[in-house]
Amino acid sequence: MHLLSLHKNTQAKREEPVHSLAPEVRGAEMAAVYYGERVGGDFYDFIRVSPSRVVFGLLDVAGRSEHNRAIVTAVQQTFRAESQRLLADDDVNEADAMTELCLKLNHTVLDVAGEVRSCPAFAGCYNEDLGLTCYFNAGHTPGLLRDSTGITELPATGLPLGLFSHATCDSFMAALPPGAALVLVSRGVVEAKGKGEELGLSGVKGLLSKAGPARARGLCLEVITGVRQFMGTPPTHNDVTVLSLIRDAG
């Protein structure tokens, strides 16, 4: 069990996505954990864009990893460059900026793929001063926000990237009260099968409900351990990735 290892192979002629470590976050913590060998198009990234904002994302480019590497690399470059350009200013409208980021990522997928290539994506901008996350969900598995009232779904706000050049995706705000956790899981998590049944989103919610007030990485590991126990075998059917953002309890 290890973090997704994305690195630049100096012996390879093609570019590779770069490894992404979660930054230190004031009053909160972020982490992502990837299980096993990379077989699909799961991709996560974190980038600090200002003294009070961190942008994060989890994307899933359709297809096998050996066929979508160039797309993943280009998407990461766009994600980092445009996040910095759009969200660095203190007075920026975060919702407008995240919507534009979604459009830029969509065009990148289409341009590099040269064809329709579905890419569900969830990206958010966490504001440390306010404890708010401005996010879009482009056809991705719903984000799950766990707080003292229960677990709330953050459903799709638009179509997956890579389908239509002029598709739009709305951005919304989600408040993280002290102690709250925002968890993103890849399709491989909800599609995990045990005894002929899928774990599903309800199963992931069950895992989150049972999980204690762990740190961000610990919460990711608890979910992945739950997936493995549900399947009764190490998950190799698809990429299995979990990303979490936990606000300090105060």
N, C-alpha and C positions, 0 to 999 in steps of 0.2 A: 504494500500500500504506500503510495508516494504522491507527491505533488506532480502535476502534469509537467513533464520535462520537454520544454520547447527551447531548442538551442540552435545556434548557428554552427553548422558543420563546415569547418574551414576547408575540408577536402572535397566538399560537394560544390558543384558548379551552380546550383540553384540556391536561392535564398530560403532560409527557414524562419518560421516565427521565433521570436525571442522569448526566453523564459521570463515569466512575470511573477514578482514577489509582491505580496500585499504590503502596502505602505503602513507606517504608523498613523493612526487616526486619533485625533484628540477626542476623548470622551467616548470612544467606541473602538471596535476591533473588526478587522476583515480577514477572511481566509478563504482558500479554495483547495479542495482535495480531489485528485483524480485517481481512479482505481485501475490498476493493471496496465496492459499494453494498449497503446492508442490504436484503435482500428477505424474509427469514424472521424467526424469533423468537429467534435467538441473543441471549443476554444474559449478561454477566459482571459481577462486582462484587468489590470488596475493602473490608474495613473492619477497622480496629484496634479491638479491644474491651477490651483491657487492656494493661498494660506488657509483657506477655510473650505475647500471643495476637493473631493476625491471622486473620480468617475470610475465605474466598474461595469463589466459586462460579461454575459455568458451567451455564446452563439453556437449554433450547430449547423455547419455547412453539410448539405446532403451529399452522400457518397462516401467511399472509402478514403482513408487518409492519404494513400498514395496517389489518388486522383484529384484531391482538392487542396493540396499543399500550397499551391500558388495563390489560390483564392484566400486561404486562411492568412497567409503572409501579407497579402495586399490589404485585407480587411483590418489586420492589426495595425498596419502603418497608417491607414486612414483613421482608425479609431483613435490612435494616439495624437496624430497631427491635428485632426479636427476638434478633438476634445480640448486641446490646449488653445486652439484659435477661438473657439466658440464660448468657452466657459471661464477664461482667465480673468476677465474684468469683474470688479466687485459689483457693478450695477447691472449686470447682464440679466435678461429675462431667461431664467433657467428652462422654463417650459418651451419657449421658442427655440432656444439653443439645442435642447435635446431632440426636438422634432427635426431640426436641420441636420443634426448628427445622424439621425436615422436615415434621412434622404441620401446623405453622402455615402453611408455604408451600403445602402441599396444600390446606388450607381456603381460602386466599386465591385460588388458581387457580379452585377450584370456585365460590366466592362471586361473583367478578367475572365469570367466563365465563357463569355461569348454566346451564351444560351441561357435559357431558364434554368436556374439552380436554386431550389428552395433553401433558405437559410433563416430558420427561426432565431430570434434574438431578443434578449432582455438586457437593457442597459439602464443604469441609474447614476445620478449625481447626488452624492451625499453631502449635505451642508452641515458642517460641524457646529456652526454657531446656532443653528435652528433645530438640529435633530430631525431634519426633513430629507427625504429622498425624492427627487424629481426623476421620473422613469418613463420609459416606453416599453411596451411588450409587443414585439412584432411576431405574432403567431407562435410565441414560445409557451412552454409549460408555465402555468401561472406561478408567479412568485407567491411565497407564503409568509405572511407577517404574523408572528406569534407575540402576543402581549398578554397582559393580565386578564383580558376579556376573552381570549381564545385565539383561534387561527383564522385569519382573513385572507382570501385569495385576491391576488392582483392579476386579473385576467388579461387576455390579449386586447390591445388597443389599436391593432391594425394587422394587416396581412404579413406573412413572412417576407423577409428581404429576398431579392433575386427573382421575383415573379413578374412585376410590372414596373416599368421605368418611372411612372408618375404616381405610384402608390404613396399614400400618406399614412402617417402613424401618429396618433395623438399622444401627448405627454401629460402625465398626472402627478400629483403630489401624494406622498404617503408619509405620515408622521410616525416616528419611532419614539414612543415614550421610553423613559429610563427602564432598562432591563429588557426591552423588546428585541426581537431577532427577525431579520429578513433573510429568508433562505431561498436560494434558486437551485433547482435540480435539472439535470439534463433528461432528455427523453428516455435514455437508457435506464434511468432510475424508475420512472413510472411504468415502463414496459417490462420490468423485471418479472419473470414468471417463476412460480413455485407451485408444484402439483397441478399444473395446467391452468392456474389463475394468475392474472396480472396483479402486481402490487397496486398500481393505480395511484391517482392523486390522494384518494382517501387513505390508502396505506401509508403514504408519505406523511400525511397529517397525523396519523396514528403514531408514527415514529417520533415526530416532533413533540407530540403531546406527552410522550413517555420520557423524552430526553430531559435531563436536568439542566440547570442554569450553567452550562459549560461555556468555556471560552470558544471563540469562533472556530478554530481548527478542531477542537474537541467535538463541537456540535456536528461539523461536517463528517467526522469519523464515526460518530454515533449513527448518523443516517446511513452511511455506506456499510457499516457493520450490520445494521438492520436489514439492508438489501441482501447482503450475503446470507444472513440467517434465514430470510424468507425464501431464497432460492435453494438453499441447502448445498450450494456449490459456489465457487468464485464466479462472479459475473464476467462472461466473455462475449455475451450476445451483442453488445454495443458499448459505446463509451459510457462510463458512469462517472459523472462529475457533480460535485456539490459546492456551492459558494454560499458563504454566510456573512452577514453584517450584524453585529450585536452592539447595541448601545449600552454603555455602562449603567449599572443600576443606580448609581448616584452616591 
